[in-house]
Amino acid sequence: MNYIGVDCHISSLDFAVVNEKGTITQKATVNTGVKEFMEFVRSIPKPRHIYIEEGELADWLLETSLKFGEKLIITDPKINKWIGKAGKKDDKIDAEKLAQLARGKYIKEIYHPIHNRRRFKQLVFAYHDTVKSQTRIKNKIKASFRREGIKCTGDTVYSERYRNEWRKRLPANKVVRLIVNELWTQLDRTRQAKETLKRHIRIQGKQFSEIKRFRQVPGIGLIHASTISAIIETPHRFSNKKKLWMYAGIGLAERKSGEKVYSRRLTRQYNRLLKNAIKQATEAAISAKDNQFRRQYLSLTIEKGITSHKAKLTVARSLLAALYGMWKKGEAYDPEIDHQRVKENKK
């Protein structure tokens, strides 16, 4: 096996090839381009695998490699500490280290979607980025009033309907009023962008059947369903629900020595956007009308006396497990599944 490590930049690609014995057989720097990339890769004898770190060029290089029938593995830079914590940084050295790590099987592969899945994920992420921008602008609007000693609570300060009333409270200073007016204009633009992106998420999401099934589940709306689908991409990435819980930040990581477990706590390495979507969906399901997740929460808190935050964590796991099972089996949501389990246990 030939391990091809690549340090990627928008203008150049640095290659280092390591064989099974750990010997560097070739190094090169080429311009970033499909032709240059594939010419070098195909100059290396088979069997060969290409290794890169997660970055802006990862999706493009992955799709390029697949198009030409080459195997490319995207690795997690957080795991590649030998590269990240090196005192001296050099692109050619980094490519060599990446190849050596791959040879020693010390890398962690990161799954990346391709084609339509990739574009849909970008669309969903653009929506969430817009939501963050909207929140930031709202905070700036309130801060502008507070800096002038004006009490600013509630949501009316964001509404077009009440803006004239809020303007009257501002001091007669052109600069202050200009800043607030511009922030209101930015807010209107982000609102419009948010709705446009949401409309396209609804249209593009129709090509992924699991989104429609997810929306049958209590607490799961269009954005939650689309976010979960876009981030997970396929349930077959995870061999079981517990590994998915870990990825979503709701699983317990164990630290042990020998046979003794000395620490059990929520994992610190997880997908934050996915965790946020699951937490919001759980809150919505608990607050909705009678459903299996609300019943589970009430049973845990009222009957068993479990604290609210721990009960919500358990419900979140049940919710994500339900989505995982539905997706993996291609099944629709069954709202009476918990009642059926009770009957089966009584038999």
C-alpha positions in Angstrom: 0.0 0.0 0.0 1.1 3.5 -0.8 -0.1 6.2 1.5 -0.3 9.6 -0.2 -0.4 12.5 2.3 -1.6 15.9 0.9 -1.3 19.3 2.5 -3.9 21.4 0.6 -4.0 25.0 -0.2 -6.0 27.0 -2.7 -2.9 27.6 -4.9 -0.8 24.5 -4.3 -0.9 20.9 -3.2 2.0 19.4 -1.3 2.4 15.6 -1.6 4.4 13.0 0.3 4.2 9.3 -0.4 5.1 6.6 2.2 5.2 2.9 1.5 4.4 0.0 3.9 7.9 0.1 5.4 7.5 3.8 6.3 9.9 5.0 3.7 9.3 8.2 1.9 9.2 7.3 -1.8 8.2 10.6 -3.4 7.5 14.2 -2.7 6.1 16.9 -4.9 4.3 20.3 -5.0 1.8 20.9 -7.8 -0.7 23.7 -8.6 -4.2 23.1 -7.3 -6.2 21.8 -10.1 -8.0 18.6 -11.2 -5.4 17.8 -13.9 -2.3 18.4 -11.7 -3.9 16.5 -8.7 -4.8 13.4 -10.7 -1.6 13.3 -12.7 0.5 13.0 -9.5 -1.9 10.5 -7.8 -1.9 8.3 -10.9 1.9 8.3 -11.1 1.9 6.4 -7.8 1.7 2.6 -8.1 -1.5 0.8 -6.8 -2.7 0.0 -4.3 -2.8 3.6 -3.1 -5.0 5.8 -0.8 -5.0 9.6 -0.5 -5.2 11.3 2.9 -6.0 14.9 3.6 -7.1 16.9 6.6 -10.6 18.5 7.0 -10.6 21.9 5.3 -12.2 24.1 2.6 -10.9 22.0 -0.3 -12.0 18.6 1.3 -15.4 18.3 -0.5 -13.9 19.3 -3.9 -11.0 16.9 -3.6 -13.3 14.1 -2.4 -15.7 14.5 -5.4 -12.7 14.7 -7.8 -11.2 11.5 -6.4 -14.5 9.6 -6.6 -15.0 10.8 -10.2 -11.7 9.3 -11.2 -12.1 6.1 -9.1 -9.6 7.0 -6.4 -9.9 6.4 -2.7 -9.6 9.6 -0.6 -9.9 9.7 3.2 -10.6 13.0 5.0 -9.1 13.0 8.5 -9.8 14.9 11.7 -7.1 17.5 12.4 -7.9 17.4 16.1 -6.8 13.8 16.2 -3.6 14.5 14.2 -1.9 16.1 17.2 1.5 15.2 15.8 0.9 17.8 13.0 -1.2 20.3 14.9 1.2 20.6 17.9 4.4 20.6 16.0 6.8 23.4 17.0 7.8 23.9 13.4 5.2 24.0 10.7 6.1 23.1 7.1 3.6 22.0 4.4 5.9 19.3 3.0 6.6 18.0 6.5 2.9 18.0 7.4 2.1 16.0 4.3 4.7 13.4 5.3 3.4 13.2 8.8 -0.1 12.7 7.6 1.0 9.8 5.4 2.9 8.2 8.3 -0.1 8.6 10.6 -2.3 6.9 8.0 0.3 4.0 7.7 0.2 3.5 11.4 -3.7 3.7 11.4 -3.6 6.7 13.8 -6.1 8.8 12.0 -9.9 9.3 12.4 -11.9 9.5 9.2 -14.5 12.2 8.8 -17.5 11.4 6.7 -18.4 13.9 4.0 -21.5 14.0 1.8 -21.3 14.3 -2.0 -23.4 15.7 -4.8 -27.0 16.6 -3.8 -26.4 15.7 -0.1 -23.4 18.1 0.0 -25.4 21.0 -1.5 -28.4 20.4 0.8 -26.1 20.4 3.8 -24.6 23.7 2.6 -28.1 25.1 2.2 -29.1 24.1 5.8 -25.9 25.5 7.2 -26.4 28.8 5.4 -29.9 29.0 7.0 -28.4 28.5 10.5 -25.6 31.1 9.8 -28.3 33.6 8.8 -30.2 32.9 12.1 -27.0 33.6 14.0 -26.5 36.8 12.1 -30.1 37.8 12.9 -29.6 37.2 16.6 -26.4 39.2 16.6 -28.1 42.2 14.9 -31.0 42.0 17.4 -28.5 42.1 20.2 -26.8 45.2 18.7 -30.1 47.0 18.3 -30.9 46.6 22.0 -27.4 47.5 23.0 -27.7 50.7 21.0 -30.7 51.8 23.0 -29.2 50.8 26.4 -26.0 52.8 25.7 -28.2 55.8 25.6 -29.8 54.9 28.9 -33.1 53.7 27.4 -34.7 50.6 28.9 -35.2 48.1 26.1 -37.0 44.8 26.8 -39.4 42.6 24.8 -39.5 42.2 21.0 -41.3 45.4 19.8 -38.0 47.1 19.2 -37.5 44.7 16.2 -40.9 45.3 14.7 -41.5 47.7 11.8 -44.8 48.6 13.4 -43.3 50.2 16.5 -40.1 51.7 15.0 -41.3 55.3 14.9 -42.1 55.0 18.7 -38.7 53.7 19.4 -37.0 56.4 17.2 -38.7 59.1 19.3 -36.9 57.7 22.4 -33.5 58.1 20.9 -31.5 61.4 21.4 -31.6 63.9 18.6 -28.2 62.8 17.4 -27.7 62.0 13.7 -25.0 59.4 14.3 -27.0 57.4 16.9 -30.1 57.4 14.7 -28.1 56.4 11.6 -26.6 53.4 13.4 -30.0 52.2 14.7 -31.7 52.7 11.3 -28.9 50.7 9.5 -29.2 47.9 12.1 -33.0 47.8 11.4 -32.3 47.6 7.7 -29.8 44.8 8.2 -32.4 43.0 10.3 -35.0 43.2 7.6 -32.5 41.8 5.1 -31.6 38.9 7.2 -35.2 38.1 7.9 -35.9 38.0 4.1 -32.8 35.9 3.5 -33.9 33.5 6.3 -37.3 33.0 4.7 -35.8 32.6 1.3 -33.4 29.9 2.5 -36.2 28.2 4.4 -38.3 28.1 1.3 -35.5 26.4 -0.6 -34.9 24.0 2.2 -38.5 22.9 1.9 -38.2 22.5 -1.9 -34.8 20.7 -1.8 -35.7 18.6 1.2 -38.4 16.7 -0.9 -35.6 14.6 -2.5 -34.8 13.1 0.9 -37.6 10.8 2.1 -36.5 10.7 5.7 -37.3 14.4 6.2 -41.0 13.8 5.5 -41.0 10.8 8.0 -39.1 12.8 10.6 -41.8 15.5 10.5 -44.4 13.0 11.7 -42.5 12.7 15.0 -43.7 15.1 17.9 -41.4 18.1 18.2 -39.8 17.7 14.8 -40.5 20.6 12.3 -39.1 21.3 8.9 -35.8 22.9 10.2 -35.2 20.2 12.8 -35.8 17.4 10.3 -33.7 19.0 7.6 -30.8 19.8 10.1 -30.8 16.2 11.4 -30.9 14.8 7.9 -28.2 17.1 6.6 -25.7 16.5 9.5 -26.1 12.8 9.9 -26.5 12.2 6.1 -27.0 8.5 6.4 -27.8 6.3 9.5 -25.4 3.7 8.3 -22.5 5.9 9.4 -23.2 4.6 12.9 -23.3 0.9 13.9 -25.7 1.5 16.8 -27.7 4.3 18.5 -25.2 4.8 21.3 -22.5 5.9 18.8 -25.0 8.4 17.3 -25.8 9.7 20.8 -22.1 10.3 21.3 -21.9 12.2 18.0 -25.0 14.3 19.1 -23.4 15.1 22.5 -26.0 13.2 24.5 -24.0 10.0 25.1 -21.9 9.2 28.1 -18.1 8.8 27.6 -16.5 6.4 30.0 -12.9 6.5 31.3 -11.6 3.3 32.7 -8.5 1.5 33.7 -8.5 -2.2 33.4 -12.0 -3.3 34.4 -12.7 -0.3 36.6 -14.8 2.6 35.3 -13.7 5.7 37.2 -15.5 8.4 35.2 -18.7 8.6 33.2 -19.8 11.9 31.8 -21.3 13.6 28.7 -18.9 13.6 25.8 -17.1 16.8 25.0 -16.5 16.1 21.4 -19.8 16.3 19.4 -21.6 18.1 16.7 -23.0 21.2 18.4 -25.6 22.0 15.7 -27.0 18.5 15.9 -27.1 18.6 19.7 -28.9 22.0 19.6 -31.5 20.6 17.1 -32.2 17.5 19.3 -32.5 19.6 22.4 -35.0 22.0 20.8 -37.0 19.1 19.4 -37.1 17.5 22.8 -38.4 20.6 24.4 -41.0 20.9 21.7 -42.1 17.3 22.1 -42.4 17.6 25.9 -44.5 20.7 25.5 -46.8 19.3 22.8 -50.0 17.4 23.3 -50.0 13.8 24.5 -47.2 11.8 22.9 -44.8 9.1 23.9 -42.0 11.5 24.7 -44.1 13.8 26.9 -45.4 10.7 28.7 -41.8 9.5 29.2 -40.8 12.8 30.6 -43.7 13.0 33.0 -43.1 9.4 34.1 -39.4 10.1 34.8 -40.0 13.4 36.7 -43.3 12.7 38.6 -43.3 9.0 39.2 -39.5 8.4 39.5 -38.5 11.8 40.9 -35.7 12.3 38.4 -34.6 15.9 37.9 -35.9 17.7 34.9 -32.6 18.2 33.1 -31.7 14.5 33.4 -35.2 13.4 32.3 -34.9 15.7 29.2 -31.5 14.0 28.4 -33.2 10.6 28.6 -36.1 11.8 26.4 -33.6 13.3 23.9 -31.9 9.9 23.6 -35.3 8.2 23.0 -36.2 10.8 20.4 -32.9 10.4 18.5 -33.1 6.6 18.8 -36.6 6.7 17.2 -35.4 8.8 14.3 -32.4 6.5 13.8 -34.5 3.4 13.8 -37.1 4.9 11.4 -34.4 6.1 9.0 -32.4 2.8 9.1 -35.4 0.6 8.5 -37.2 3.1 6.2 -40.3 3.0 8.4 -42.9 5.7 9.3 -43.4 7.0 12.8 -45.6 4.9 15.0 -47.2 7.1 17.7 -48.4 4.1 19.8 -45.1 2.3 19.9 -44.7 2.7 23.7 -48.2 1.4 24.4 -47.4 -1.7 22.2 -44.2 -2.3 24.2 -46.1 -2.2 27.5 -48.6 -4.8 26.1 -45.8 -7.0 24.9 -44.0 -6.9 28.3 -47.2 -7.9 30.1 -47.6 -11.0 28.0 
